[in-house]
Each structure stands twice: as C-alpha cells, then as structure tokens.
C-alpha cells in the first residue's frame, strides 16, 4: 500500500462520524420538487430524486452538455447521498460541501455562457485521502496530518479539475495506506458496501465503497500493492492500475523505484477509460511518464472489437496454494467469456513464486524511512499494525534491501516473458470474498475453513506482482458468491499497452454485464426510490 506526504495547515472542527469538517447543505433553488420522488430540472428535464446515483459519468457529462441537468443539481444530490451514507458507510474523511457547490456554480455558469466544456464538465468525483487536493485537507488517514491542507493539487487531480469535474470530498484510507483494511484512529472504520460485517478492502476502501454505493461516479484511488484492485474486487466495481507512468505520480518520493500508482475506480469500463484519458500523459515530475505514447482509451472502450486469434493465459494460482472453490469456478467461468470473443484460453501453472517477501522489504523500508521519525511523538496515536510494519523494517540490512531491488528486476523480466506467448493474462483478483470485519493485517486468512497463511500472500497474491513489474492490470466484477459478496476477475496486459487492457475489459463488460446489480442500502434516502425504479 502507499502514502504521500504534504505540508500541514488549517485546523478543522470535529463533527459527526470520525473527524469531519462541519457539514452544512447549500440549496440553490435550481430544481423544483413536483411530485413524490420527482424533480424538475431548471433545464426542463424530469428525473427521480437521486437519479444520478448509479448514472455513469459518461451519461452525466452528456446530460450537462445538453442542458438536461445542471452541475449544481448533480452536486447537491451527490452531497445529500454522501451525508445520508456517512453514519452507515463512513466512506469519507472530508466532505467538501462549500468547495463543491462553488465549483458546481462556476460549471453551471460556463454552460449557460456557452463556454467550451471539458469532457467531465459538471461530473462529481472523490479523491482518496492520500492524494493532494488544493485547499481541502489531505490527512493520509493519520492523526499526524489531521490538519494538513495542501496548496496545490496532485497532477491527476489538477487534470480532472481542468476537464470540468467537481471534487466533492476525500475518501477514507488506512493510515498511510499500509494495509487492505480501511480503518484508522482518525476516522474509525469503513465497512463493505454489500455487508457491514465484512471489510471494504483497502487501502482505497473509501473510494470503492463510494463507487459501489453510488456516492460518486468517478473516484481516484492509489495502488501500492493492490490498493485499488483489492477493494474494487471486494465491492464489485471497476478498478485499474495502469502501466507505471501512464498516470503521473508527482508525490512519489522515489520516482525511479516507484511501485505506487494513481488510478480510476468506477462502475463502468467507459468511465474508467474516460478518467484514464484525462489523468494520463507525461509530466516532468514522473520519470516513468516521460516519452510515453498517447493512447485513445475512450475509443478502446467504445469499440473493443473482438479477440479473434488472441491467446490468453488463465492463472488461477499466482504463488498461492489455496483458492476458494466457488471463487475459482466463478472466475474461470468469467474467463471463458473471452472464448466467446474468439480467443484461446490456456491454463498455466508454472510454479510461480510469490514476490510478497521482497515487496514487503521494499515497502516496509520505505515506510520506516518516511514515517519512522514520527513514532517518538505520535506512536501512541498511530495504527498498531503500521507501527509493527515499520518496526519489522528495522531488521532489514542494506544487503537485503538491494537484493529486493534486484529481485524486482528479475520479476519484471519473468512477467514480460509471459507476453512472448500470450496477449493477455487473466487471474482471480482475490482468493476469496471480503474478509470478516474482526480480522486485521497480521491475522491468517482462512479459506474454506483452512488457514492459508498471511493475508498479503494468500488473499491477494494476484495484485502486488504487477505493482512491482509495472504492467497494466484491471479488476472487473465477475459474479457473486453464495455469501452474496462480489467476486472479481483481473486482466493483465503487456507493458504500456493500457488500451488493450481497456478493450478487453470493455468486451468482457459487454459479454457479462454487471451494472444492474447494486448493494441494498435502504438507509440512504434515495435508495428505495432507485430500487423501485430499477425493479
């Protein structure tokens, strides 16, 4: 998992769940209620209240451009839904009410003035609270940075703003993004959107829950060992870790040795492609982004074609020995969808050895170097599992660290070799559905009643290899297990061929659509109306 460091600043009052800015609603009188559950847009359109909750960003942006709905209406509805959800889902550390409404008003004025509009004009998005946002606090899930307010956006966020998107808040993350459990002393716990007794995953758990619950159509996550793909899989959404450098990461302290990625979390592949299109492109802060060929991800999602003649590897195991039988059956069945598109699917079991031990050396050493100096002052207010992780790093020698760097290169060459034979690689994203809420990082994962070993090696062995190698990987909803929780399929592509991964993902979405399935959230004010509308 991962973390980003910023400067400290403005103090915020405590209120509500965790430590949030004081919430207040700003109603601009733009929509008029005309009947039970109905609103009339100032532009004349009719919609159910909360209609936008599960509307894709591509459709929202078109509705704004065609003046069927205003940015303020969309933003107000999103903020209402977030506020209704906070006592239950707790997906946000900070809800940017005032800032979002101000941006929405400016966006509406641009529409009315006939200005040129960006591709995401008027569409709400959230940002994981590890990523810098100008004028809105960025805590990294830590009490240490509780009052930290950056004076500049991260590159990816600045590009979303420039495209016209409206930032509505900062989503929850474990302290410094160190584990796949979205809980921390700063804000408490974020549960799974489908089952409050299961974990959201992490470390982009708040972003995943916000996506699944229809709180925002576009959500920015980060991924240092699976932190986008783990919670995306656990909550039944789309999450992509692009090729290293496709989306610049200007806050990574080690650009050359980076294994942390900024990426999209959405409900549809088209929305992920649109986010990727906006956020990608070279930037001088990120060495890996320089000289990268631009690709048309939006076109790849819109016209995926088929896979006639393609050869695809299916890897049900990736250094692990156990996978839940139901998860394996569901993901294998999902993988076979590509045969319907003309591809040949080949199961591979070549004795791949998990890279998690040297991923752990690299990650824990980095955490200790960056955050170890806070322990004397803040240790009693920091997450115990994070303290244990950086304590373990004190035992690593310079020789072990350098060996881990060499092993990363060897792994890249091994995975790169897979694509001499195969066009794509498919895996499950997780070895079982979301873990029980009483578990934590150092507990053993249990699969079908059998202890499988440590969580990183045995719940998500499929994700961190590609943080180390840099290859693009996307997770997609593949079905539901008998416990009612989502199961996910991961697609991995050739290095720097993110468009091919988007095409394959869009094709899978056509063959195995998932958008009509949403969590049962009766506590949200608009959920009953949305459920009635879909039934």
TORLUM-632257 format. One record per residue (C-alpha): x, y, z; residue in three letters. Coordinates in nm, 4 decimals, always signed. Example, Ala and Ser with C-alpha at 12.3 -4.5 7.8 and 13.67 -1.06 7.14 Angstrom:
% TORLUM-632257
- east,north,up,res
- +1.2300,-0.4500,+0.7800,ALA
- +1.3670,-0.1060,+0.7140,SER
//
This chain:
% TORLUM-632257
- east,north,up,res
- +0.0000,+0.0000,+0.0000,UNK
- +0.1168,+0.3582,-0.0071,UNK
- +0.1367,+0.7104,+0.1270,UNK
- +0.2017,+1.0678,+0.0184,UNK
- +0.3430,+1.3475,+0.2366,UNK
- +0.2200,+1.7078,+0.2340,UNK
- +0.2657,+2.0242,+0.4427,UNK
- +0.0450,+2.0941,+0.7414,UNK
- -0.2098,+2.3769,+0.7669,UNK
- -0.5657,+2.4742,+0.8571,UNK
- -0.7493,+2.3356,+1.1601,UNK
- -1.0941,+2.1779,+1.1160,UNK
- -1.3656,+2.1273,+1.3806,UNK
- -1.4714,+1.7815,+1.4882,UNK
- -1.8235,+1.6757,+1.3981,UNK
- -2.0197,+1.3596,+1.3167,UNK
- -1.8508,+1.0321,+1.2271,UNK
- -1.4764,+1.0423,+1.2836,UNK
- -1.3271,+1.3892,+1.2472,UNK
- -1.5034,+1.5613,+0.9605,UNK
- -1.5452,+1.9265,+0.8695,UNK
- -1.8775,+2.0601,+0.9969,UNK
- -2.1384,+1.9623,+0.7365,UNK
- -2.3974,+2.2016,+0.6020,UNK
- -2.6220,+2.1986,+0.2984,UNK
- -2.6380,+2.4747,+0.0413,UNK
- -2.9612,+2.4687,-0.1604,UNK
- -2.9647,+2.6916,-0.4625,UNK
- -3.3278,+2.6545,-0.5676,UNK
- -3.2335,+2.5216,-0.9080,UNK
- -3.4522,+2.2105,-0.9003,UNK
- -3.8214,+2.2229,-0.8056,UNK
- -3.9993,+1.9266,-0.6448,UNK
- -4.3130,+1.8491,-0.8483,UNK
- -4.4331,+1.5193,-0.7020,UNK
- -4.3351,+1.2257,-0.4842,UNK
- -3.9756,+1.1499,-0.5669,UNK
- -3.9723,+1.3719,-0.8784,UNK
- -3.7678,+1.6814,-0.9570,UNK
- -3.7961,+1.9226,-1.2468,UNK
- -3.4599,+2.0488,-1.3648,UNK
- -3.4233,+2.4180,-1.4351,UNK
- -3.3435,+2.2961,-1.7875,UNK
- -3.6869,+2.1295,-1.8097,UNK
- -3.5943,+1.7627,-1.7629,UNK
- -3.7686,+1.5245,-1.5230,UNK
- -3.5902,+1.2751,-1.3011,UNK
- -3.6376,+1.0771,-0.9784,UNK
- -3.4586,+1.2254,-0.6803,UNK
- -3.1164,+1.0669,-0.6596,UNK
- -3.1446,+0.9581,-1.0224,UNK
- -2.7753,+1.0239,-1.0770,UNK
- -2.6549,+0.7821,-0.8063,UNK
- -2.5814,+0.5000,-1.0497,UNK
- -2.5747,+0.7001,-1.3722,UNK
- -2.2366,+0.6621,-1.5473,UNK
- -2.0157,+0.9688,-1.5698,UNK
- -2.0270,+0.9492,-1.9489,UNK
- -2.4062,+0.9976,-1.9362,UNK
- -2.3925,+1.2676,-1.6694,UNK
- -2.1429,+1.4674,-1.8737,UNK
- -2.3648,+1.4405,-2.1807,UNK
- -2.6715,+1.5443,-1.9771,UNK
- -2.4842,+1.8549,-1.8617,UNK
- -2.3663,+1.9416,-2.2135,UNK
- -2.7197,+1.9029,-2.3499,UNK
- -2.8656,+2.1088,-2.0607,UNK
- -3.0889,+1.8302,-1.9352,UNK
- -2.9459,+1.8674,-1.5846,UNK
- -2.7265,+2.1279,-1.4193,UNK
- -2.3938,+2.0702,-1.2411,UNK
- -2.5426,+2.2175,-0.9224,UNK
- -2.8310,+1.9688,-0.9256,UNK
- -2.5919,+1.6774,-0.9695,UNK
- -2.3570,+1.8034,-0.6995,UNK
- -2.6305,+1.8747,-0.4455,UNK
- -2.7775,+1.5279,-0.4966,UNK
- -2.4358,+1.3655,-0.4537,UNK
- -2.3689,+1.5593,-0.1322,UNK
- -2.7089,+1.4651,+0.0095,UNK
- -2.6439,+1.0992,-0.0607,UNK
- -2.2975,+1.1161,+0.0953,UNK
- -2.4330,+1.2786,+0.4103,UNK
- -2.7066,+1.0139,+0.4367,UNK
- -2.4462,+0.7410,+0.3987,UNK
- -2.1832,+0.8636,+0.6423,UNK
- -2.3311,+0.7125,+0.9623,UNK
- -2.3534,+0.3742,+0.7862,UNK
- -2.0678,+0.3543,+0.5370,UNK
- -1.8259,+0.6221,+0.6620,UNK
- -1.6573,+0.6378,+0.3208,UNK
- -1.5380,+0.9993,+0.3519,UNK
- -1.2891,+1.1676,+0.5836,UNK
- -1.3750,+1.5124,+0.4477,UNK
- -1.6866,+1.6165,+0.2555,UNK
- -1.6137,+1.9337,+0.0581,UNK
- -1.9616,+2.0899,+0.0660,UNK
- -1.8704,+2.4545,+0.0164,UNK
- -1.5937,+2.3906,-0.2344,UNK
- -1.8052,+2.1511,-0.4399,UNK
- -2.1037,+2.3847,-0.4608,UNK
- -1.8787,+2.6758,-0.5570,UNK
- -1.7240,+2.4675,-0.8364,UNK
- -2.0694,+2.3490,-0.9467,UNK
- -2.1990,+2.7059,-0.9689,UNK
- -1.8988,+2.8035,-1.1795,UNK
- -1.9560,+2.4977,-1.4003,UNK
- -2.3219,+2.5908,-1.4441,UNK
- -2.2282,+2.9458,-1.5383,UNK
- -1.9929,+2.8087,-1.8044,UNK
- -2.2765,+2.6019,-1.9524,UNK
- -2.5121,+2.8985,-1.9589,UNK
- -2.2451,+3.1230,-2.1138,UNK
- -2.1833,+2.8781,-2.3967,UNK
- -1.8197,+2.8232,-2.2944,UNK
- -1.6200,+2.5314,-2.4264,UNK
- -1.6765,+2.2429,-2.1850,UNK
- -1.4326,+1.9736,-2.0787,UNK
- -1.5114,+1.6030,-2.1148,UNK
- -1.6085,+1.5725,-1.7457,UNK
- -1.7816,+1.9069,-1.7065,UNK
- -2.0113,+1.9056,-1.4043,UNK
- -1.9410,+1.5435,-1.3024,UNK
- -1.8619,+1.4759,-0.9328,UNK
- -1.5537,+1.2841,-0.8255,UNK
- -1.3874,+1.1895,-0.4986,UNK
- -1.0183,+1.1647,-0.4146,UNK
- -0.8550,+0.9160,-0.1810,UNK
- -0.7135,+1.0981,+0.1186,UNK
- -0.3550,+1.0141,+0.0287,UNK
- -0.3663,+1.2404,-0.2769,UNK
- -0.3110,+1.6175,-0.2630,UNK
- -0.6124,+1.8430,-0.3149,UNK
- -0.5683,+2.2181,-0.3229,UNK
- -0.7447,+2.3887,-0.0307,UNK
- -0.9032,+2.0663,+0.1004,UNK
- -0.7283,+1.8794,+0.3773,UNK
- -0.5288,+1.5669,+0.2957,UNK
- -0.4757,+1.3578,+0.6080,UNK
- -0.3309,+1.0306,+0.4756,UNK
- -0.5633,+0.8660,+0.7263,UNK
- -0.3349,+0.9792,+1.0072,UNK
- -0.3839,+1.1991,+1.3122,UNK
- -0.0361,+1.3331,+1.2376,UNK
- -0.1702,+1.5092,+0.9281,UNK
- -0.5210,+1.5747,+1.0537,UNK
- -0.4960,+1.9473,+0.9750,UNK
- -0.2838,+1.9283,+0.6612,UNK
- -0.4193,+2.1454,+0.3764,UNK
- -0.2106,+2.1349,+0.0561,UNK
- -0.1715,+2.4471,-0.1546,UNK
- -0.1613,+2.2539,-0.4831,UNK
- -0.3366,+1.9596,-0.6467,UNK
- -0.1691,+1.6370,-0.7440,UNK
- -0.1197,+1.6193,-1.1216,UNK
- -0.4065,+1.3716,-1.1674,UNK
- -0.6440,+1.5888,-0.9635,UNK
- -0.5425,+1.9051,-1.1479,UNK
- -0.6204,+1.7330,-1.4763,UNK
- -0.9635,+1.6224,-1.3558,UNK
- -1.0377,+1.9808,-1.2491,UNK
- -0.9230,+2.1094,-1.5864,UNK
- -1.1619,+1.8622,-1.7520,UNK
- -1.4500,+2.0220,-1.5604,UNK
- -1.5045,+1.7564,-1.2922,UNK
- -1.6189,+1.8657,-0.9453,UNK
- -1.4338,+1.7382,-0.6391,UNK
- -1.6827,+1.6504,-0.3639,UNK
- -1.4633,+1.5017,-0.0926,UNK
- -1.1762,+1.2884,+0.0335,UNK
- -1.2318,+0.9165,+0.0858,UNK
- -1.1084,+0.7005,+0.3708,UNK
- -0.7774,+0.5148,+0.3783,UNK
- -0.5894,+0.3270,+0.6494,UNK
- -0.3005,+0.5239,+0.7945,UNK
- -0.0505,+0.5926,+0.5155,UNK
- -0.2339,+0.3318,+0.3052,UNK
- -0.0418,+0.0491,+0.4698,UNK
- -0.2991,-0.2333,+0.4690,UNK
- -0.6091,-0.3767,+0.2966,UNK
- -0.8360,-0.2800,+0.5882,UNK
- -0.9896,+0.0672,+0.5704,UNK
- -0.9794,+0.1717,+0.9331,UNK
- -0.7649,+0.4135,+1.1347,UNK
- -0.7712,+0.6118,+1.4605,UNK
- -0.8518,+0.9281,+1.2647,UNK
- -1.1919,+0.8220,+1.1318,UNK
- -1.2891,+0.4750,+1.2531,UNK
- -1.3945,+0.2012,+1.0095,UNK
- -1.5352,+0.1814,+0.6576,UNK
- -1.7311,-0.1442,+0.6019,UNK
- -1.8055,-0.3281,+0.2814,UNK
- -2.0897,-0.1759,+0.0763,UNK
- -2.2587,-0.5174,+0.0439,UNK
- -2.2207,-0.6459,+0.4009,UNK
- -2.1390,-0.4356,+0.7059,UNK
- -1.9836,-0.7397,+0.8762,UNK
- -1.7179,-0.7698,+0.6048,UNK
- -1.4273,-0.5389,+0.5280,UNK
- -1.4199,-0.2888,+0.2448,UNK
- -1.0688,-0.3928,+0.1493,UNK
- -0.8012,-0.1300,+0.1081,UNK
- -0.6283,+0.0794,+0.1068,UNK
- -0.8647,+0.2644,-0.1323,UNK
- -1.1604,+0.1250,+0.0619,UNK
- -1.3496,+0.4521,+0.0919,UNK
- -1.3254,+0.5104,-0.2827,UNK
- -1.4504,+0.1579,-0.3548,UNK
- -1.7464,+0.1904,-0.1179,UNK
- -1.8293,+0.5354,-0.2577,UNK
- -1.8356,+0.3871,-0.6066,UNK
- -2.0433,+0.0825,-0.5139,UNK
- -2.2918,+0.2892,-0.3120,UNK
- -2.3472,+0.5453,-0.5861,UNK
- -2.1935,+0.8316,-0.3875,UNK
- -1.9762,+0.9468,-0.6784,UNK
- -1.9412,+0.8094,-1.0320,UNK
- -1.5673,+0.8823,-1.0509,UNK
- -1.3231,+0.8080,-0.7716,UNK
- -0.9468,+0.8480,-0.7540,UNK
- -0.7593,+0.5691,-0.5771,UNK
- -0.3965,+0.4723,-0.5281,UNK
- -0.2373,+0.1300,-0.5572,UNK
- +0.0925,+0.0252,-0.3991,UNK
- +0.0269,-0.3485,-0.3666,UNK
- -0.3294,-0.3863,-0.4874,UNK
- -0.4889,-0.0916,-0.3063,UNK
- -0.7206,-0.0055,-0.5973,UNK
- -0.7905,-0.3588,-0.7126,UNK
- -0.8446,-0.5252,-0.3722,UNK
- -1.1315,-0.3003,-0.2557,UNK
- -1.2686,-0.2718,-0.6094,UNK
- -1.2953,-0.6514,-0.6195,UNK
- -1.4404,-0.6733,-0.2688,UNK
- -1.7107,-0.4161,-0.3538,UNK
- -1.7953,-0.5236,-0.7089,UNK
- -1.6632,-0.2287,-0.9118,UNK
- -1.4014,-0.1495,-1.1784,UNK
- -1.0533,-0.0555,-1.0585,UNK
- -0.7445,-0.0050,-1.2735,UNK
- -0.3730,+0.0143,-1.2038,UNK
- -0.2328,+0.1424,-1.5305,UNK
- +0.1225,+0.0879,-1.6535,UNK
- +0.3863,+0.2558,-1.4383,UNK
- +0.3973,+0.6192,-1.5514,UNK
- +0.0766,+0.6229,-1.7560,UNK
- -0.0766,+0.8499,-1.4886,UNK
- +0.1976,+1.0702,-1.3427,UNK
- +0.2528,+1.0383,-0.9699,UNK
- +0.4163,+1.3631,-0.8681,UNK
- +0.4189,+1.2890,-0.4934,UNK
- +0.6133,+0.9616,-0.5115,UNK
- +0.9401,+1.0278,-0.3229,UNK
- +1.1290,+0.7720,-0.5359,UNK
- +1.0204,+0.8228,-0.8954,UNK
- +1.2710,+0.5758,-1.0390,UNK
- +1.1875,+0.2955,-0.7965,UNK
- +0.8165,+0.3743,-0.7704,UNK
- +0.5606,+0.0979,-0.7246,UNK
- +0.2699,+0.3261,-0.6257,UNK
- +0.0062,+0.4256,-0.8805,UNK
- -0.2821,+0.6714,-0.9018,UNK
- -0.5831,+0.5291,-1.0852,UNK
- -0.9569,+0.5255,-1.1585,UNK
- -1.2302,+0.3485,-0.9628,UNK
- -1.5707,+0.3452,-1.1337,UNK
- -1.8767,+0.1315,-1.2016,UNK
- -1.8221,+0.1019,-1.5789,UNK
- -1.5239,+0.0462,-1.8047,UNK
- -1.6161,+0.3502,-2.0156,UNK
- -1.5964,+0.5727,-1.7064,UNK
- -1.2579,+0.4253,-1.6126,UNK
- -1.1347,+0.4851,-1.9674,UNK
- -1.2533,+0.8454,-1.9594,UNK
- -1.0782,+0.9077,-1.6266,UNK
- -0.7637,+0.7417,-1.7598,UNK
- -0.7743,+0.9596,-2.0721,UNK
- -0.7967,+1.2751,-1.8632,UNK
- -0.5358,+1.1836,-1.5994,UNK
- -0.2738,+1.0267,-1.8266,UNK
- +0.0110,+1.1880,-2.0171,UNK
- +0.3703,+1.2907,-1.9483,UNK
- +0.4679,+1.5217,-1.6647,UNK
- +0.8191,+1.6306,-1.5651,UNK
- +0.7664,+1.5179,-1.2039,UNK
- +0.7436,+1.1491,-1.3004,UNK
- +1.0361,+0.9915,-1.4822,UNK
- +0.8274,+0.6937,-1.5970,UNK
- +0.5686,+0.9190,-1.7647,UNK
- +0.8135,+1.0883,-1.9981,UNK
- +0.8126,+0.9937,-2.3662,UNK
- +0.5060,+0.7729,-2.3282,UNK
- +0.2958,+0.7231,-2.6409,UNK
- -0.0554,+0.8671,-2.6012,UNK
- -0.3386,+0.6176,-2.6456,UNK
- -0.7105,+0.6662,-2.7053,UNK
- -0.8656,+0.4851,-2.4102,UNK
- -1.2124,+0.6256,-2.4735,UNK
- -1.2133,+0.4790,-2.8238,UNK
- -1.0784,+0.1489,-2.6909,UNK
- -1.3732,+0.1230,-2.4510,UNK
- -1.6303,+0.2344,-2.7084,UNK
- -1.5157,-0.0003,-2.9864,UNK
- -1.3466,-0.3031,-2.8301,UNK
- -1.3915,-0.5305,-3.1317,UNK
- -1.3251,-0.8989,-3.0679,UNK
- -1.0319,-1.1184,-2.9692,UNK
- -1.0248,-1.3458,-3.2698,UNK
- -0.6900,-1.5249,-3.2746,UNK
- -0.5766,-1.3945,-2.9343,UNK
- -0.4104,-1.6308,-2.6896,UNK
- -0.4878,-1.5687,-2.3230,UNK
- -0.3296,-1.7231,-2.0137,UNK
- -0.5554,-1.8234,-1.7253,UNK
- -0.3667,-1.8371,-1.3939,UNK
- -0.5964,-1.9447,-1.1073,UNK
- -0.2965,-1.9504,-0.8730,UNK
- -0.0141,-1.6978,-0.8564,UNK
- +0.2229,-1.8079,-0.5847,UNK
- -0.0609,-1.9157,-0.3534,UNK
- -0.1700,-2.2717,-0.2866,UNK
- -0.5344,-2.2187,-0.1894,UNK
- -0.8294,-2.0504,-0.3573,UNK
- -1.1927,-2.0782,-0.2589,UNK
- -1.3537,-2.3358,-0.4896,UNK
- -1.6565,-2.1164,-0.5593,UNK
- -1.4374,-1.8147,-0.6387,UNK
- -1.2275,-2.0273,-0.8727,UNK
- -1.5372,-2.1605,-1.0505,UNK
- -1.6886,-1.8130,-1.0916,UNK
- -1.3687,-1.6532,-1.2186,UNK
- -1.2883,-1.9432,-1.4508,UNK
- -1.6383,-1.9179,-1.5932,UNK
- -1.5841,-1.5443,-1.6398,UNK
- -1.2510,-1.6043,-1.8110,UNK
- -1.4211,-1.8357,-2.0588,UNK
- -1.6247,-1.5392,-2.1840,UNK
- -1.3184,-1.4452,-2.3849,UNK
- -1.3502,-1.7709,-2.5769,UNK
- -1.6879,-1.6419,-2.6962,UNK
- -1.4993,-1.3446,-2.8422,UNK
- -1.2647,-1.5689,-3.0403,UNK
- -0.9706,-1.6066,-2.8013,UNK
- -0.7949,-1.9259,-2.6971,UNK
- -0.7750,-1.9698,-2.3190,UNK
- -0.4822,-2.1690,-2.1806,UNK
- -0.4479,-2.2580,-1.8115,UNK
- -0.0947,-2.2007,-1.6826,UNK
- +0.0650,-2.3445,-1.3693,UNK
- +0.4397,-2.2911,-1.3916,UNK
- +0.5336,-2.2828,-1.0240,UNK
- +0.5341,-1.9030,-0.9969,UNK
- +0.6828,-1.7948,-0.6626,UNK
- +0.5176,-1.5104,-0.4749,UNK
- +0.7215,-1.1877,-0.4692,UNK
- +0.5475,-1.0709,-0.1497,UNK
- +0.8537,-1.1231,+0.0754,UNK
- +1.0655,-0.8773,-0.1215,UNK
- +0.7670,-0.6483,-0.1879,UNK
- +0.7438,-0.6328,+0.1926,UNK
- +1.1128,-0.5440,+0.2303,UNK
- +1.0802,-0.2600,-0.0213,UNK
- +0.7546,-0.1263,+0.1212,UNK
- +0.8325,-0.1509,+0.4907,UNK
- +1.1772,+0.0011,+0.4419,UNK
- +1.0172,+0.2917,+0.2563,UNK
- +0.7576,+0.3438,+0.5313,UNK
- +1.0253,+0.3414,+0.8008,UNK
- +1.2399,+0.5906,+0.6091,UNK
- +0.9482,+0.8279,+0.5510,UNK
- +0.7497,+0.7992,+0.8727,UNK
- +0.9720,+0.6424,+1.1371,UNK
- +1.0710,+0.9812,+1.2771,UNK
- +0.7100,+1.0424,+1.3864,UNK
- +0.6990,+0.7442,+1.6206,UNK
- +0.8546,+0.9048,+1.9288,UNK
- +0.5947,+1.1833,+1.9363,UNK
- +0.2931,+1.0149,+1.7777,UNK
- +0.3382,+0.6424,+1.8377,UNK
- +0.0564,+0.6076,+2.0908,UNK
- -0.1841,+0.7650,+1.8366,UNK
- -0.0728,+0.5632,+1.5335,UNK
- -0.2213,+0.2389,+1.3994,UNK
- -0.0621,-0.0628,+1.5760,UNK
- -0.0249,-0.2637,+1.2535,UNK
- +0.1611,+0.0260,+1.0910,UNK
- +0.3947,+0.0533,+1.3893,UNK
- +0.4602,-0.3207,+1.3683,UNK
- +0.5348,-0.2922,+0.9964,UNK
- +0.7947,-0.0185,+1.0357,UNK
- +0.9443,-0.1927,+1.3387,UNK
- +0.9976,-0.5050,+1.1287,UNK
- +1.1847,-0.2912,+0.8758,UNK
- +1.4490,-0.2067,+1.1360,UNK
- +1.5811,-0.5617,+1.0985,UNK
- +1.6475,-0.5309,+0.7240,UNK
- +2.0070,-0.4869,+0.6151,UNK
- +2.1330,-0.2813,+0.3228,UNK
- +2.2176,-0.6109,+0.1527,UNK
- +1.8572,-0.7344,+0.1871,UNK
- +1.7202,-0.4093,+0.0504,UNK
- +1.9500,-0.4148,-0.2508,UNK
- +1.8648,-0.7801,-0.3119,UNK
- +1.4944,-0.6896,-0.3144,UNK
- +1.5649,-0.4248,-0.5790,UNK
- +1.7418,-0.6851,-0.7927,UNK
- +1.4553,-0.9318,-0.7418,UNK
- +1.2102,-0.6724,-0.8682,UNK
- +1.4013,-0.6521,-1.1952,UNK
- +1.4105,-1.0305,-1.2237,UNK
- +1.0341,-1.0431,-1.1694,UNK
- +0.9754,-0.7846,-1.4409,UNK
- +1.1737,-0.9936,-1.6880,UNK
- +0.9837,-1.3073,-1.5892,UNK
- +0.6406,-1.1476,-1.6357,UNK
- +0.7496,-0.9712,-1.9519,UNK
- +0.8373,-1.3143,-2.0882,UNK
- +0.4777,-1.4300,-2.0455,UNK
- +0.3767,-1.1976,-2.3257,UNK
- +0.6060,-1.3656,-2.5742,UNK
- +0.3373,-1.6358,-2.5836,UNK
- +0.0212,-1.4664,-2.4571,UNK
- -0.1661,-1.1490,-2.5447,UNK
- -0.3327,-1.1143,-2.2033,UNK
- -0.3161,-1.2811,-1.8623,UNK
- -0.6262,-1.3454,-1.6501,UNK
- -0.6377,-1.4215,-1.2779,UNK
- -0.8880,-1.4021,-0.9966,UNK
- -0.8377,-1.0710,-0.8139,UNK
- -0.8830,-1.2219,-0.4667,UNK
- -0.8636,-1.5814,-0.3461,UNK
- -1.1918,-1.5494,-0.1515,UNK
- -1.4612,-1.2897,-0.0875,UNK
- -1.4166,-0.9981,+0.1553,UNK
- -1.2703,-1.0873,+0.4929,UNK
- -1.4629,-1.0729,+0.8190,UNK
- -1.4628,-0.7370,+0.9948,UNK
- -1.2963,-0.8686,+1.3117,UNK
- -0.9765,-0.9568,+1.1225,UNK
- -0.6643,-0.7430,+1.0843,UNK
- -0.3422,-0.7381,+0.8842,UNK
- -0.1412,-0.9931,+1.0814,UNK
- -0.4198,-1.2496,+1.1180,UNK
- -0.4054,-1.5617,+0.8978,UNK
- -0.6533,-1.5751,+0.6118,UNK
- -0.8962,-1.8683,+0.6245,UNK
- -1.0185,-2.0283,+0.3010,UNK
- -1.2917,-2.2923,+0.3244,UNK
- -1.2101,-2.3497,+0.6901,UNK
- -0.8373,-2.3921,+0.6321,UNK
- -0.5705,-2.1443,+0.7439,UNK
- -0.3866,-2.0418,+0.4302,UNK
- -0.1201,-1.8152,+0.5825,UNK
- -0.0589,-1.4411,+0.5901,UNK
- -0.3116,-1.2140,+0.4207,UNK
- -0.0806,-1.0469,+0.1698,UNK
- +0.0423,-1.3771,+0.0267,UNK
- -0.2861,-1.5628,+0.0383,UNK
- -0.5828,-1.3248,-0.0002,UNK
- -0.4427,-1.1016,-0.2737,UNK
- -0.1389,-1.2780,-0.4206,UNK
- -0.2620,-1.1694,-0.7648,UNK
- -0.2147,-0.7947,-0.7244,UNK
- +0.1255,-0.6925,-0.5872,UNK
- +0.3337,-0.8725,-0.8544,UNK
- +0.2188,-0.6142,-1.1081,UNK
- +0.2931,-0.3190,-0.8815,UNK
- +0.6498,-0.4414,-0.8905,UNK
- +0.6634,-0.5103,-1.2653,UNK
- +0.4591,-0.2081,-1.3766,UNK
- +0.2284,-0.3998,-1.6112,UNK
- -0.1286,-0.2676,-1.6507,UNK
- -0.3987,-0.4552,-1.4593,UNK
- -0.7719,-0.4001,-1.4194,UNK
- -1.0225,-0.5758,-1.1952,UNK
- -1.3813,-0.6334,-1.3086,UNK
- -1.6936,-0.7726,-1.1404,UNK
- -1.7287,-1.1395,-1.2324,UNK
- -2.0293,-1.2516,-1.0293,UNK
- -2.1399,-1.3204,-0.6733,UNK
- -2.0549,-1.5974,-0.4319,UNK
- -2.3047,-1.7826,-0.2162,UNK
- -2.2419,-1.5372,+0.0704,UNK
- -2.3818,-1.2588,-0.1505,UNK
- -2.0465,-1.0854,-0.1941,UNK
- -1.8786,-0.9859,-0.5205,UNK
- -1.6148,-1.1944,-0.6961,UNK
- -1.3725,-1.0346,-0.9431,UNK
- -1.1558,-1.1139,-1.2443,UNK
- -0.8220,-0.9414,-1.3151,UNK
- -0.6910,-0.8694,-1.6659,UNK
- -0.3177,-0.8030,-1.7058,UNK
- -0.1711,-0.6698,-2.0290,UNK
- +0.1579,-0.6004,-2.1997,UNK
- +0.3695,-0.3240,-2.0566,UNK
- +0.2485,+0.0182,-2.1779,UNK
- -0.0453,-0.1315,-2.3698,UNK
- -0.3159,+0.0040,-2.1420,UNK
- -0.5536,+0.0454,-2.4365,UNK
- -0.5514,-0.3313,-2.4967,UNK
- -0.6487,-0.3892,-2.1330,UNK
- -0.9318,-0.1364,-2.1643,UNK
- -1.0536,-0.3049,-2.4849,UNK
- -1.0549,-0.6462,-2.3222,UNK
- -1.2326,-0.5086,-2.0166,UNK
- -1.4993,-0.3359,-2.2275,UNK
- -1.5518,-0.6534,-2.4266,UNK
- -1.5947,-0.8531,-2.1060,UNK
- -1.8446,-0.5950,-1.9806,UNK
- -2.0470,-0.6442,-2.2992,UNK
- -2.0399,-1.0217,-2.2588,UNK
- -2.1003,-1.0306,-1.8823,UNK
- -2.2727,-0.7017,-1.7851,UNK
- -2.2955,-0.6119,-1.4173,UNK
- -2.4337,-0.2584,-1.3918,UNK
- -2.7863,-0.3646,-1.2905,UNK
- -2.6635,-0.5142,-0.9595,UNK
- -2.6176,-0.2670,-0.6724,UNK
- -2.5924,-0.3037,-0.2927,UNK
- -2.9067,-0.2951,-0.0818,UNK
- -2.8759,+0.0351,+0.1075,UNK
- -3.2227,+0.1133,+0.2449,UNK
- -3.0773,+0.3625,+0.4919,UNK
- -2.9868,+0.6032,+0.2112,UNK
- -3.2664,+0.8474,+0.1416,UNK
- -3.2711,+0.7819,-0.2316,UNK
- -3.2085,+0.4068,-0.2272,UNK
- -3.5705,+0.2943,-0.2004,UNK
- -3.6716,+0.5112,-0.4946,UNK
- -3.3764,+0.3911,-0.7003,UNK
- -3.4542,+0.0269,-0.6230,UNK
- -3.8201,+0.0760,-0.7172,UNK
- -3.7213,+0.2425,-1.0412,UNK
- -3.4902,-0.0447,-1.1398,UNK
- -3.7409,-0.3225,-1.0497,UNK
//
